Amino acid sequence: MDIIEGSWNIQDKIEEKAGKIGKGKYGRILKMARKPDREEFKKTLLIVVGGLLLIGSVGFLLTWLWNNLPDYFMMG
């Protein structure tokens, strides 16, 4: 039974802290926050996916060059 009471106490502390979120220094920001509409979400998603592809491509290119470039210099 001690485990159950302990978990209830932890849950109460978490709920108490969560209730204070809107009243702290970030309260105004949270009140201004809104859910993005479909068009804004699509644009954000495209930018994120494009960035991931760009960074992944650069990483792949650098890895490929690091592994294969010394072979070209050793041939000559």
PDB file of N, CA, C, O and CB in Angstrom:
ATOM      1  N   MET A   1       0.815  -1.197   0.000  1.00  0.00           N
ATOM      2  CA  MET A   1       0.000   0.000   0.000  1.00  0.00           C
ATOM      3  C   MET A   1       0.863   1.268   0.000  1.00  0.00           C
ATOM      4  O   MET A   1       0.394   2.323  -0.426  1.00  0.00           O
ATOM      5  CB  MET A   1      -0.930  -0.005   1.204  1.00  0.00           C
ATOM      6  N   ASP A   2       2.104   1.185   0.465  1.00  0.00           N
ATOM      7  CA  ASP A   2       2.969   2.351   0.488  1.00  0.00           C
ATOM      8  C   ASP A   2       3.294   2.833  -0.924  1.00  0.00           C
ATOM      9  O   ASP A   2       3.447   4.033  -1.154  1.00  0.00           O
ATOM     10  CB  ASP A   2       4.251   2.036   1.242  1.00  0.00           C
ATOM     11  N   ILE A   3       3.399   1.909  -1.857  1.00  0.00           N
ATOM     12  CA  ILE A   3       3.705   2.279  -3.234  1.00  0.00           C
ATOM     13  C   ILE A   3       2.544   3.077  -3.832  1.00  0.00           C
ATOM     14  O   ILE A   3       2.758   4.068  -4.531  1.00  0.00           O
ATOM     15  CB  ILE A   3       3.994   1.020  -4.084  1.00  0.00           C
ATOM     16  N   ILE A   4       1.335   2.644  -3.555  1.00  0.00           N
ATOM     17  CA  ILE A   4       0.159   3.327  -4.091  1.00  0.00           C
ATOM     18  C   ILE A   4       0.037   4.731  -3.506  1.00  0.00           C
ATOM     19  O   ILE A   4      -0.243   5.687  -4.230  1.00  0.00           O
ATOM     20  CB  ILE A   4      -1.115   2.517  -3.799  1.00  0.00           C
ATOM     21  N   GLU A   5       0.245   4.855  -2.202  1.00  0.00           N
ATOM     22  CA  GLU A   5       0.166   6.176  -1.575  1.00  0.00           C
ATOM     23  C   GLU A   5       1.273   7.089  -2.097  1.00  0.00           C
ATOM     24  O   GLU A   5       1.043   8.278  -2.317  1.00  0.00           O
ATOM     25  CB  GLU A   5       0.259   6.053  -0.043  1.00  0.00           C
ATOM     26  N   GLY A   6       2.458   6.546  -2.295  1.00  0.00           N
ATOM     27  CA  GLY A   6       3.558   7.330  -2.843  1.00  0.00           C
ATOM     28  C   GLY A   6       3.264   7.821  -4.246  1.00  0.00           C
ATOM     29  O   GLY A   6       3.560   8.963  -4.599  1.00  0.00           O
ATOM     30  N   SER A   7       2.671   6.932  -5.046  1.00  0.00           N
ATOM     31  CA  SER A   7       2.349   7.339  -6.413  1.00  0.00           C
ATOM     32  C   SER A   7       1.260   8.411  -6.425  1.00  0.00           C
ATOM     33  O   SER A   7       1.286   9.307  -7.269  1.00  0.00           O
ATOM     34  CB  SER A   7       1.906   6.125  -7.240  1.00  0.00           C
ATOM     35  N   TRP A   8       0.302   8.328  -5.498  1.00  0.00           N
ATOM     36  CA  TRP A   8      -0.731   9.369  -5.390  1.00  0.00           C
ATOM     37  C   TRP A   8      -0.112  10.705  -4.990  1.00  0.00           C
ATOM     38  O   TRP A   8      -0.504  11.754  -5.503  1.00  0.00           O
ATOM     39  CB  TRP A   8      -1.811   8.959  -4.365  1.00  0.00           C
ATOM     40  N   ASN A   9       0.847  10.664  -4.082  1.00  0.00           N
ATOM     41  CA  ASN A   9       1.516  11.900  -3.659  1.00  0.00           C
ATOM     42  C   ASN A   9       2.278  12.536  -4.828  1.00  0.00           C
ATOM     43  O   ASN A   9       2.238  13.751  -5.020  1.00  0.00           O
ATOM     44  CB  ASN A   9       2.482  11.614  -2.485  1.00  0.00           C
ATOM     45  N   ILE A  10       2.961  11.707  -5.593  1.00  0.00           N
ATOM     46  CA  ILE A  10       3.684  12.216  -6.761  1.00  0.00           C
ATOM     47  C   ILE A  10       2.704  12.812  -7.773  1.00  0.00           C
ATOM     48  O   ILE A  10       2.952  13.877  -8.338  1.00  0.00           O
ATOM     49  CB  ILE A  10       4.520  11.089  -7.418  1.00  0.00           C
ATOM     50  N   GLN A  11       1.604  12.121  -7.991  1.00  0.00           N
ATOM     51  CA  GLN A  11       0.587  12.614  -8.927  1.00  0.00           C
ATOM     52  C   GLN A  11       0.024  13.950  -8.459  1.00  0.00           C
ATOM     53  O   GLN A  11      -0.176  14.851  -9.274  1.00  0.00           O
ATOM     54  CB  GLN A  11      -0.550  11.587  -9.082  1.00  0.00           C
ATOM     55  N   ASP A  12      -0.234  14.094  -7.170  1.00  0.00           N
ATOM     56  CA  ASP A  12      -0.751  15.356  -6.624  1.00  0.00           C
ATOM     57  C   ASP A  12       0.248  16.489  -6.828  1.00  0.00           C
ATOM     58  O   ASP A  12      -0.150  17.605  -7.159  1.00  0.00           O
ATOM     59  CB  ASP A  12      -1.075  15.205  -5.128  1.00  0.00           C
ATOM     60  N   LYS A  13       1.543  16.221  -6.636  1.00  0.00           N
ATOM     61  CA  LYS A  13       2.568  17.248  -6.834  1.00  0.00           C
ATOM     62  C   LYS A  13       2.639  17.679  -8.301  1.00  0.00           C
ATOM     63  O   LYS A  13       2.784  18.863  -8.605  1.00  0.00           O
ATOM     64  CB  LYS A  13       3.941  16.731  -6.368  1.00  0.00           C
ATOM     65  N   ILE A  14       2.535  16.706  -9.198  1.00  0.00           N
ATOM     66  CA  ILE A  14       2.579  17.017 -10.632  1.00  0.00           C
ATOM     67  C   ILE A  14       1.380  17.876 -11.019  1.00  0.00           C
ATOM     68  O   ILE A  14       1.526  18.853 -11.753  1.00  0.00           O
ATOM     69  CB  ILE A  14       2.604  15.717 -11.476  1.00  0.00           C
ATOM     70  N   GLU A  15       0.190  17.512 -10.526  1.00  0.00           N
ATOM     71  CA  GLU A  15      -1.012  18.272 -10.855  1.00  0.00           C
ATOM     72  C   GLU A  15      -0.953  19.676 -10.260  1.00  0.00           C
ATOM     73  O   GLU A  15      -1.446  20.626 -10.868  1.00  0.00           O
ATOM     74  CB  GLU A  15      -2.258  17.539 -10.354  1.00  0.00           C
ATOM     75  N   GLU A  16      -0.363  19.814  -9.094  1.00  0.00           N
ATOM     76  CA  GLU A  16      -0.223  21.132  -8.470  1.00  0.00           C
ATOM     77  C   GLU A  16       0.694  22.029  -9.306  1.00  0.00           C
ATOM     78  O   GLU A  16       0.388  23.201  -9.527  1.00  0.00           O
ATOM     79  CB  GLU A  16       0.329  20.995  -7.032  1.00  0.00           C
ATOM     80  N   LYS A  17       1.819  21.473  -9.770  1.00  0.00           N
ATOM     81  CA  LYS A  17       2.738  22.246 -10.610  1.00  0.00           C
ATOM     82  C   LYS A  17       2.106  22.573 -11.955  1.00  0.00           C
ATOM     83  O   LYS A  17       2.313  23.666 -12.481  1.00  0.00           O
ATOM     84  CB  LYS A  17       4.049  21.477 -10.819  1.00  0.00           C
ATOM     85  N   ALA A  18       1.343  21.650 -12.519  1.00  0.00           N
ATOM     86  CA  ALA A  18       0.703  21.880 -13.815  1.00  0.00           C
ATOM     87  C   ALA A  18      -0.347  22.975 -13.713  1.00  0.00           C
ATOM     88  O   ALA A  18      -0.570  23.706 -14.678  1.00  0.00           O
ATOM     89  CB  ALA A  18       0.066  20.587 -14.337  1.00  0.00           C
ATOM     90  N   GLY A  19      -0.991  23.098 -12.569  1.00  0.00           N
ATOM     91  CA  GLY A  19      -1.992  24.142 -12.383  1.00  0.00           C
ATOM     92  C   GLY A  19      -1.387  25.528 -12.333  1.00  0.00           C
ATOM     93  O   GLY A  19      -2.084  26.511 -12.581  1.00  0.00           O
ATOM     94  N   LYS A  20      -0.109  25.629 -12.017  1.00  0.00           N
ATOM     95  CA  LYS A  20       0.561  26.924 -11.917  1.00  0.00           C
ATOM     96  C   LYS A  20       1.170  27.382 -13.239  1.00  0.00           C
ATOM     97  O   LYS A  20       1.690  28.496 -13.317  1.00  0.00           O
ATOM     98  CB  LYS A  20       1.636  26.861 -10.864  1.00  0.00           C
ATOM     99  N   ILE A  21       1.120  26.560 -14.267  1.00  0.00           N
ATOM    100  CA  ILE A  21       1.790  26.879 -15.529  1.00  0.00           C
ATOM    101  C   ILE A  21       1.245  28.173 -16.136  1.00  0.00           C
ATOM    102  O   ILE A  21       2.026  29.012 -16.585  1.00  0.00           O
ATOM    103  CB  ILE A  21       1.625  25.722 -16.524  1.00  0.00           C
ATOM    104  N   GLY A  22      -0.047  28.347 -16.159  1.00  0.00           N
ATOM    105  CA  GLY A  22      -0.640  29.523 -16.779  1.00  0.00           C
ATOM    106  C   GLY A  22      -0.475  30.791 -15.975  1.00  0.00           C
ATOM    107  O   GLY A  22      -0.855  31.862 -16.448  1.00  0.00           O
ATOM    108  N   LYS A  23       0.078  30.715 -14.776  1.00  0.00           N
ATOM    109  CA  LYS A  23       0.186  31.883 -13.907  1.00  0.00           C
ATOM    110  C   LYS A  23       1.618  32.359 -13.739  1.00  0.00           C
ATOM    111  O   LYS A  23       1.845  33.415 -13.149  1.00  0.00           O
ATOM    112  CB  LYS A  23      -0.400  31.574 -12.560  1.00  0.00           C
ATOM    113  N   GLY A  24       2.584  31.612 -14.239  1.00  0.00           N
ATOM    114  CA  GLY A  24       3.983  31.966 -14.068  1.00  0.00           C
ATOM    115  C   GLY A  24       4.460  32.941 -15.130  1.00  0.00           C
ATOM    116  O   GLY A  24       3.664  33.646 -15.750  1.00  0.00           O
ATOM    117  N   LYS A  25       5.782  32.971 -15.331  1.00  0.00           N
ATOM    118  CA  LYS A  25       6.360  33.915 -16.279  1.00  0.00           C
ATOM    119  C   LYS A  25       6.045  33.563 -17.726  1.00  0.00           C
ATOM    120  O   LYS A  25       6.192  34.410 -18.607  1.00  0.00           O
ATOM    121  CB  LYS A  25       7.848  33.981 -16.089  1.00  0.00           C
ATOM    122  N   TYR A  26       5.621  32.345 -17.989  1.00  0.00           N
ATOM    123  CA  TYR A  26       5.262  31.947 -19.350  1.00  0.00           C
ATOM    124  C   TYR A  26       3.756  31.948 -19.573  1.00  0.00           C
ATOM    125  O   TYR A  26       3.286  31.519 -20.626  1.00  0.00           O
ATOM    126  CB  TYR A  26       5.819  30.572 -19.653  1.00  0.00           C
ATOM    127  N   GLY A  27       3.014  32.416 -18.614  1.00  0.00           N
ATOM    128  CA  GLY A  27       1.553  32.408 -18.711  1.00  0.00           C
ATOM    129  C   GLY A  27       1.023  33.193 -19.883  1.00  0.00           C
ATOM    130  O   GLY A  27       0.105  32.736 -20.565  1.00  0.00           O
ATOM    131  N   ARG A  28       1.579  34.372 -20.138  1.00  0.00           N
ATOM    132  CA  ARG A  28       1.109  35.212 -21.242  1.00  0.00           C
ATOM    133  C   ARG A  28       1.367  34.535 -22.580  1.00  0.00           C
ATOM    134  O   ARG A  28       0.538  34.601 -23.488  1.00  0.00           O
ATOM    135  CB  ARG A  28       1.793  36.589 -21.204  1.00  0.00           C
ATOM    136  N   ILE A  29       2.511  33.890 -22.698  1.00  0.00           N
ATOM    137  CA  ILE A  29       2.844  33.197 -23.947  1.00  0.00           C
ATOM    138  C   ILE A  29       1.886  32.036 -24.176  1.00  0.00           C
ATOM    139  O   ILE A  29       1.419  31.820 -25.294  1.00  0.00           O
ATOM    140  CB  ILE A  29       4.305  32.688 -23.921  1.00  0.00           C
ATOM    141  N   LEU A  30       1.594  31.293 -23.119  1.00  0.00           N
ATOM    142  CA  LEU A  30       0.679  30.157 -23.262  1.00  0.00           C
ATOM    143  C   LEU A  30      -0.733  30.622 -23.596  1.00  0.00           C
ATOM    144  O   LEU A  30      -1.456  29.929 -24.313  1.00  0.00           O
ATOM    145  CB  LEU A  30       0.664  29.320 -21.980  1.00  0.00           C
ATOM    146  N   LYS A  31      -1.135  31.779 -23.090  1.00  0.00           N
ATOM    147  CA  LYS A  31      -2.464  32.289 -23.405  1.00  0.00           C
ATOM    148  C   LYS A  31      -2.551  32.754 -24.848  1.00  0.00           C
ATOM    149  O   LYS A  31      -3.618  32.679 -25.459  1.00  0.00           O
ATOM    150  CB  LYS A  31      -2.828  33.430 -22.470  1.00  0.00           C
ATOM    151  N   MET A  32      -1.435  33.237 -25.406  1.00  0.00           N
ATOM    152  CA  MET A  32      -1.421  33.709 -26.787  1.00  0.00           C
ATOM    153  C   MET A  32      -1.266  32.559 -27.779  1.00  0.00           C
ATOM    154  O   MET A  32      -1.586  32.714 -28.958  1.00  0.00           O
ATOM    155  CB  MET A  32      -0.299  34.717 -26.984  1.00  0.00           C
ATOM    156  N   ALA A  33      -0.783  31.420 -27.320  1.00  0.00           N
ATOM    157  CA  ALA A  33      -0.538  30.292 -28.220  1.00  0.00           C
ATOM    158  C   ALA A  33      -1.853  29.785 -28.798  1.00  0.00           C
ATOM    159  O   ALA A  33      -2.892  29.790 -28.138  1.00  0.00           O
ATOM    160  CB  ALA A  33       0.197  29.152 -27.480  1.00  0.00           C
ATOM    161  N   ARG A  34      -1.776  29.350 -30.048  1.00  0.00           N
ATOM    162  CA  ARG A  34      -2.966  28.821 -30.713  1.00  0.00           C
ATOM    163  C   ARG A  34      -2.564  27.638 -31.583  1.00  0.00           C
ATOM    164  O   ARG A  34      -1.390  27.438 -31.895  1.00  0.00           O
ATOM    165  CB  ARG A  34      -3.669  29.919 -31.564  1.00  0.00           C
ATOM    166  N   LYS A  35      -3.549  26.881 -31.955  1.00  0.00           N
ATOM    167  CA  LYS A  35      -3.313  25.744 -32.837  1.00  0.00           C
ATOM    168  C   LYS A  35      -3.176  26.267 -34.273  1.00  0.00           C
ATOM    169  O   LYS A  35      -4.005  27.060 -34.719  1.00  0.00           O
ATOM    170  CB  LYS A  35      -4.472  24.687 -32.723  1.00  0.00           C
ATOM    171  N   PRO A  36      -2.140  25.831 -34.999  1.00  0.00           N
ATOM    172  CA  PRO A  36      -1.973  26.327 -36.375  1.00  0.00           C
ATOM    173  C   PRO A  36      -3.068  25.783 -37.290  1.00  0.00           C
ATOM    174  O   PRO A  36      -3.563  24.673 -37.100  1.00  0.00           O
ATOM    175  CB  PRO A  36      -0.585  25.936 -36.926  1.00  0.00           C
ATOM    176  N   ASP A  37      -3.433  26.589 -38.287  1.00  0.00           N
ATOM    177  CA  ASP A  37      -4.414  26.093 -39.248  1.00  0.00           C
ATOM    178  C   ASP A  37      -3.717  25.134 -40.222  1.00  0.00           C
ATOM    179  O   ASP A  37      -2.498  24.971 -40.176  1.00  0.00           O
ATOM    180  CB  ASP A  37      -5.093  27.276 -40.017  1.00  0.00           C
ATOM    181  N   ARG A  38      -4.483  24.520 -41.079  1.00  0.00           N
ATOM    182  CA  ARG A  38      -3.964  23.473 -41.951  1.00  0.00           C
ATOM    183  C   ARG A  38      -2.849  23.993 -42.864  1.00  0.00           C
ATOM    184  O   ARG A  38      -1.839  23.315 -43.051  1.00  0.00           O
ATOM    185  CB  ARG A  38      -5.093  22.888 -42.789  1.00  0.00           C
ATOM    186  N   GLU A  39      -3.022  25.177 -43.428  1.00  0.00           N
ATOM    187  CA  GLU A  39      -2.032  25.727 -44.356  1.00  0.00           C
ATOM    188  C   GLU A  39      -0.716  26.038 -43.638  1.00  0.00           C
ATOM    189  O   GLU A  39       0.360  25.754 -44.164  1.00  0.00           O
ATOM    190  CB  GLU A  39      -2.580  26.996 -45.029  1.00  0.00           C
ATOM    191  N   GLU A  40      -0.798  26.614 -42.455  1.00  0.00           N
ATOM    192  CA  GLU A  40       0.408  26.923 -41.682  1.00  0.00           C
ATOM    193  C   GLU A  40       1.135  25.640 -41.281  1.00  0.00           C
ATOM    194  O   GLU A  40       2.365  25.588 -41.293  1.00  0.00           O
ATOM    195  CB  GLU A  40       0.050  27.747 -40.428  1.00  0.00           C
ATOM    196  N   PHE A  41       0.376  24.615 -40.928  1.00  0.00           N
ATOM    197  CA  PHE A  41       0.976  23.333 -40.556  1.00  0.00           C
ATOM    198  C   PHE A  41       1.697  22.709 -41.751  1.00  0.00           C
ATOM    199  O   PHE A  41       2.794  22.170 -41.602  1.00  0.00           O
ATOM    200  CB  PHE A  41      -0.102  22.368 -40.019  1.00  0.00           C
ATOM    201  N   LYS A  42       1.083  22.781 -42.938  1.00  0.00           N
ATOM    202  CA  LYS A  42       1.711  22.225 -44.135  1.00  0.00           C
ATOM    203  C   LYS A  42       3.023  22.932 -44.445  1.00  0.00           C
ATOM    204  O   LYS A  42       4.018  22.284 -44.767  1.00  0.00           O
ATOM    205  CB  LYS A  42       0.763  22.328 -45.332  1.00  0.00           C
ATOM    206  N   LYS A  43       3.028  24.272 -44.349  1.00  0.00           N
ATOM    207  CA  LYS A  43       4.249  25.027 -44.633  1.00  0.00           C
ATOM    208  C   LYS A  43       5.352  24.671 -43.639  1.00  0.00           C
ATOM    209  O   LYS A  43       6.507  24.478 -44.020  1.00  0.00           O
ATOM    210  CB  LYS A  43       3.968  26.539 -44.594  1.00  0.00           C
ATOM    211  N   THR A  44       4.987  24.587 -42.374  1.00  0.00           N
ATOM    212  CA  THR A  44       5.972  24.228 -41.353  1.00  0.00           C
ATOM    213  C   THR A  44       6.512  22.827 -41.596  1.00  0.00           C
ATOM    214  O   THR A  44       7.715  22.592 -41.477  1.00  0.00           O
ATOM    215  CB  THR A  44       5.355  24.321 -39.951  1.00  0.00           C
ATOM    216  N   LEU A  45       5.635  21.904 -41.935  1.00  0.00           N
ATOM    217  CA  LEU A  45       6.042  20.534 -42.199  1.00  0.00           C
ATOM    218  C   LEU A  45       6.985  20.463 -43.398  1.00  0.00           C
ATOM    219  O   LEU A  45       7.979  19.738 -43.357  1.00  0.00           O
ATOM    220  CB  LEU A  45       4.817  19.655 -42.437  1.00  0.00           C
ATOM    221  N   LEU A  46       6.687  21.202 -44.460  1.00  0.00           N
ATOM    222  CA  LEU A  46       7.556  21.203 -45.641  1.00  0.00           C
ATOM    223  C   LEU A  46       8.935  21.774 -45.313  1.00  0.00           C
ATOM    224  O   LEU A  46       9.948  21.253 -45.778  1.00  0.00           O
ATOM    225  CB  LEU A  46       6.911  22.010 -46.778  1.00  0.00           C
ATOM    226  N   ILE A  47       8.977  22.834 -44.521  1.00  0.00           N
ATOM    227  CA  ILE A  47      10.262  23.427 -44.147  1.00  0.00           C
ATOM    228  C   ILE A  47      11.081  22.451 -43.312  1.00  0.00           C
ATOM    229  O   ILE A  47      12.284  22.306 -43.526  1.00  0.00           O
ATOM    230  CB  ILE A  47      10.048  24.739 -43.373  1.00  0.00           C
ATOM    231  N   VAL A  48      10.432  21.781 -42.359  1.00  0.00           N
ATOM    232  CA  VAL A  48      11.144  20.830 -41.499  1.00  0.00           C
ATOM    233  C   VAL A  48      11.659  19.646 -42.319  1.00  0.00           C
ATOM    234  O   VAL A  48      12.816  19.250 -42.173  1.00  0.00           O
ATOM    235  CB  VAL A  48      10.221  20.331 -40.362  1.00  0.00           C
ATOM    236  N   VAL A  49      10.817  19.086 -43.172  1.00  0.00           N
ATOM    237  CA  VAL A  49      11.232  17.944 -43.994  1.00  0.00           C
ATOM    238  C   VAL A  49      12.357  18.361 -44.945  1.00  0.00           C
ATOM    239  O   VAL A  49      13.314  17.613 -45.143  1.00  0.00           O
ATOM    240  CB  VAL A  49      10.026  17.379 -44.796  1.00  0.00           C
ATOM    241  N   GLY A  50      12.240  19.555 -45.532  1.00  0.00           N
ATOM    242  CA  GLY A  50      13.305  20.038 -46.412  1.00  0.00           C
ATOM    243  C   GLY A  50      14.623  20.202 -45.674  1.00  0.00           C
ATOM    244  O   GLY A  50      15.680  19.853 -46.201  1.00  0.00           O
ATOM    245  N   GLY A  51      14.566  20.729 -44.462  1.00  0.00           N
ATOM    246  CA  GLY A  51      15.780  20.876 -43.665  1.00  0.00           C
ATOM    247  C   GLY A  51      16.406  19.541 -43.315  1.00  0.00           C
ATOM    248  O   GLY A  51      17.624  19.379 -43.378  1.00  0.00           O
ATOM    249  N   LEU A  52      15.564  18.586 -42.944  1.00  0.00           N
ATOM    250  CA  LEU A  52      16.081  17.251 -42.635  1.00  0.00           C
ATOM    251  C   LEU A  52      16.744  16.611 -43.848  1.00  0.00           C
ATOM    252  O   LEU A  52      17.811  16.006 -43.740  1.00  0.00           O
ATOM    253  CB  LEU A  52      14.958  16.354 -42.124  1.00  0.00           C
ATOM    254  N   LEU A  53      16.103  16.749 -44.996  1.00  0.00           N
ATOM    255  CA  LEU A  53      16.687  16.184 -46.218  1.00  0.00           C
ATOM    256  C   LEU A  53      18.003  16.875 -46.568  1.00  0.00           C
ATOM    257  O   LEU A  53      18.962  16.216 -46.970  1.00  0.00           O
ATOM    258  CB  LEU A  53      15.699  16.307 -47.391  1.00  0.00           C
ATOM    259  N   LEU A  54      18.054  18.190 -46.418  1.00  0.00           N
ATOM    260  CA  LEU A  54      19.274  18.934 -46.721  1.00  0.00           C
ATOM    261  C   LEU A  54      20.414  18.526 -45.794  1.00  0.00           C
ATOM    262  O   LEU A  54      21.522  18.245 -46.252  1.00  0.00           O
ATOM    263  CB  LEU A  54      19.022  20.438 -46.610  1.00  0.00           C
ATOM    264  N   ILE A  55      20.142  18.494 -44.500  1.00  0.00           N
ATOM    265  CA  ILE A  55      21.179  18.123 -43.532  1.00  0.00           C
ATOM    266  C   ILE A  55      21.604  16.669 -43.735  1.00  0.00           C
ATOM    267  O   ILE A  55      22.790  16.352 -43.650  1.00  0.00           O
ATOM    268  CB  ILE A  55      20.675  18.336 -42.086  1.00  0.00           C
ATOM    269  N   GLY A  56      20.646  15.790 -44.000  1.00  0.00           N
ATOM    270  CA  GLY A  56      20.981  14.391 -44.254  1.00  0.00           C
ATOM    271  C   GLY A  56      21.811  14.216 -45.505  1.00  0.00           C
ATOM    272  O   GLY A  56      22.738  13.407 -45.534  1.00  0.00           O
ATOM    273  N   SER A  57      21.483  14.974 -46.541  1.00  0.00           N
ATOM    274  CA  SER A  57      22.248  14.892 -47.791  1.00  0.00           C
ATOM    275  C   SER A  57      23.677  15.379 -47.598  1.00  0.00           C
ATOM    276  O   SER A  57      24.624  14.766 -48.093  1.00  0.00           O
ATOM    277  CB  SER A  57      21.565  15.711 -48.892  1.00  0.00           C
ATOM    278  N   VAL A  58      23.826  16.476 -46.879  1.00  0.00           N
ATOM    279  CA  VAL A  58      25.173  16.991 -46.622  1.00  0.00           C
ATOM    280  C   VAL A  58      25.970  15.987 -45.793  1.00  0.00           C
ATOM    281  O   VAL A  58      27.147  15.757 -46.070  1.00  0.00           O
ATOM    282  CB  VAL A  58      25.109  18.358 -45.895  1.00  0.00           C
ATOM    283  N   GLY A  59      25.352  15.395 -44.795  1.00  0.00           N
ATOM    284  CA  GLY A  59      26.031  14.389 -43.985  1.00  0.00           C
ATOM    285  C   GLY A  59      26.422  13.166 -44.797  1.00  0.00           C
ATOM    286  O   GLY A  59      27.519  12.629 -44.640  1.00  0.00           O
ATOM    287  N   PHE A  60      25.511  12.725 -45.671  1.00  0.00           N
ATOM    288  CA  PHE A  60      25.814  11.581 -46.523  1.00  0.00           C
ATOM    289  C   PHE A  60      26.969  11.907 -47.477  1.00  0.00           C
ATOM    290  O   PHE A  60      27.873  11.093 -47.666  1.00  0.00           O
ATOM    291  CB  PHE A  60      24.564  11.160 -47.318  1.00  0.00           C
ATOM    292  N   LEU A  61      26.929  13.096 -48.070  1.00  0.00           N
ATOM    293  CA  LEU A  61      27.986  13.499 -48.993  1.00  0.00           C
ATOM    294  C   LEU A  61      29.338  13.574 -48.284  1.00  0.00           C
ATOM    295  O   LEU A  61      30.341  13.095 -48.813  1.00  0.00           O
ATOM    296  CB  LEU A  61      27.650  14.851 -49.629  1.00  0.00           C
ATOM    297  N   LEU A  62      29.370  14.159 -47.117  1.00  0.00           N
ATOM    298  CA  LEU A  62      30.627  14.246 -46.378  1.00  0.00           C
ATOM    299  C   LEU A  62      31.146  12.863 -45.994  1.00  0.00           C
ATOM    300  O   LEU A  62      32.348  12.611 -46.077  1.00  0.00           O
ATOM    301  CB  LEU A  62      30.446  15.100 -45.125  1.00  0.00           C
ATOM    302  N   THR A  63      30.260  11.970 -45.578  1.00  0.00           N
ATOM    303  CA  THR A  63      30.680  10.609 -45.238  1.00  0.00           C
ATOM    304  C   THR A  63      31.213   9.889 -46.465  1.00  0.00           C
ATOM    305  O   THR A  63      32.236   9.208 -46.398  1.00  0.00           O
ATOM    306  CB  THR A  63      29.516   9.818 -44.629  1.00  0.00           C
ATOM    307  N   TRP A  64      30.516  10.042 -47.588  1.00  0.00           N
ATOM    308  CA  TRP A  64      30.962   9.395 -48.818  1.00  0.00           C
ATOM    309  C   TRP A  64      32.326   9.923 -49.249  1.00  0.00           C
ATOM    310  O   TRP A  64      33.208   9.148 -49.621  1.00  0.00           O
ATOM    311  CB  TRP A  64      29.936   9.608 -49.935  1.00  0.00           C
ATOM    312  N   LEU A  65      32.498  11.250 -49.197  1.00  0.00           N
ATOM    313  CA  LEU A  65      33.791  11.833 -49.562  1.00  0.00           C
ATOM    314  C   LEU A  65      34.894  11.372 -48.616  1.00  0.00           C
ATOM    315  O   LEU A  65      36.001  11.062 -49.057  1.00  0.00           O
ATOM    316  CB  LEU A  65      33.706  13.362 -49.559  1.00  0.00           C
ATOM    317  N   TRP A  66      34.603  11.325 -47.336  1.00  0.00           N
ATOM    318  CA  TRP A  66      35.601  10.919 -46.334  1.00  0.00           C
ATOM    319  C   TRP A  66      36.066   9.484 -46.584  1.00  0.00           C
ATOM    320  O   TRP A  66      37.239   9.163 -46.395  1.00  0.00           O
ATOM    321  CB  TRP A  66      35.019  11.047 -44.904  1.00  0.00           C
ATOM    322  N   ASN A  67      35.140   8.627 -47.010  1.00  0.00           N
ATOM    323  CA  ASN A  67      35.481   7.213 -47.219  1.00  0.00           C
ATOM    324  C   ASN A  67      36.064   6.940 -48.601  1.00  0.00           C
ATOM    325  O   ASN A  67      36.855   6.008 -48.751  1.00  0.00           O
ATOM    326  CB  ASN A  67      34.254   6.355 -47.017  1.00  0.00           C
ATOM    327  N   ASN A  68      35.701   7.722 -49.615  1.00  0.00           N
ATOM    328  CA  ASN A  68      36.103   7.404 -50.981  1.00  0.00           C
ATOM    329  C   ASN A  68      37.168   8.319 -51.558  1.00  0.00           C
ATOM    330  O   ASN A  68      37.864   7.912 -52.489  1.00  0.00           O
ATOM    331  CB  ASN A  68      34.920   7.442 -51.858  1.00  0.00           C
ATOM    332  N   LEU A  69      37.327   9.511 -51.061  1.00  0.00           N
ATOM    333  CA  LEU A  69      38.306  10.446 -51.593  1.00  0.00           C
ATOM    334  C   LEU A  69      39.731   9.960 -51.455  1.00  0.00           C
ATOM    335  O   LEU A  69      40.500  10.142 -52.399  1.00  0.00           O
ATOM    336  CB  LEU A  69      38.167  11.761 -50.916  1.00  0.00           C
ATOM    337  N   PRO A  70      40.143   9.358 -50.358  1.00  0.00           N
ATOM    338  CA  PRO A  70      41.527   8.860 -50.280  1.00  0.00           C
ATOM    339  C   PRO A  70      41.840   7.813 -51.346  1.00  0.00           C
ATOM    340  O   PRO A  70      42.990   7.708 -51.772  1.00  0.00           O
ATOM    341  CB  PRO A  70      41.787   8.270 -48.905  1.00  0.00           C
ATOM    342  N   ASP A  71      40.855   7.037 -51.787  1.00  0.00           N
ATOM    343  CA  ASP A  71      41.089   6.031 -52.825  1.00  0.00           C
ATOM    344  C   ASP A  71      41.484   6.688 -54.150  1.00  0.00           C
ATOM    345  O   ASP A  71      42.301   6.132 -54.886  1.00  0.00           O
ATOM    346  CB  ASP A  71      39.835   5.163 -53.019  1.00  0.00           C
ATOM    347  N   TYR A  72      40.925   7.852 -54.468  1.00  0.00           N
ATOM    348  CA  TYR A  72      41.256   8.526 -55.717  1.00  0.00           C
ATOM    349  C   TYR A  72      42.692   9.048 -55.712  1.00  0.00           C
ATOM    350  O   TYR A  72      43.358   9.037 -56.747  1.00  0.00           O
ATOM    351  CB  TYR A  72      40.285   9.673 -55.966  1.00  0.00           C
ATOM    352  N   PHE A  73      43.170   9.504 -54.557  1.00  0.00           N
ATOM    353  CA  PHE A  73      44.529  10.016 -54.476  1.00  0.00           C
ATOM    354  C   PHE A  73      45.557   8.899 -54.461  1.00  0.00           C
ATOM    355  O   PHE A  73      46.692   9.103 -54.892  1.00  0.00           O
ATOM    356  CB  PHE A  73      44.689  10.875 -53.246  1.00  0.00           C
ATOM    357  N   MET A  74      45.185   7.722 -53.973  1.00  0.00           N
ATOM    358  CA  MET A  74      46.127   6.601 -53.906  1.00  0.00           C
ATOM    359  C   MET A  74      46.305   5.938 -55.271  1.00  0.00           C
ATOM    360  O   MET A  74      47.316   5.277 -55.510  1.00  0.00           O
ATOM    361  CB  MET A  74      45.647   5.566 -52.881  1.00  0.00           C
ATOM    362  N   MET A  75      45.328   6.109 -56.171  1.00  0.00           N
ATOM    363  CA  MET A  75      45.431   5.488 -57.483  1.00  0.00           C
ATOM    364  C   MET A  75      46.520   6.126 -58.335  1.00  0.00           C
ATOM    365  O   MET A  75      47.171   5.443 -59.126  1.00  0.00           O
ATOM    366  CB  MET A  75      44.103   5.572 -58.200  1.00  0.00           C
ATOM    367  N   GLY A  76      46.720   7.429 -58.178  1.00  0.00           N
ATOM    368  CA  GLY A  76      47.671   8.156 -59.024  1.00  0.00           C
ATOM    369  C   GLY A  76      49.035   8.072 -58.510  1.00  0.00           C
ATOM    370  O   GLY A  76      49.955   8.631 -59.106  1.00  0.00           O
TER     371      GLY A  76
END
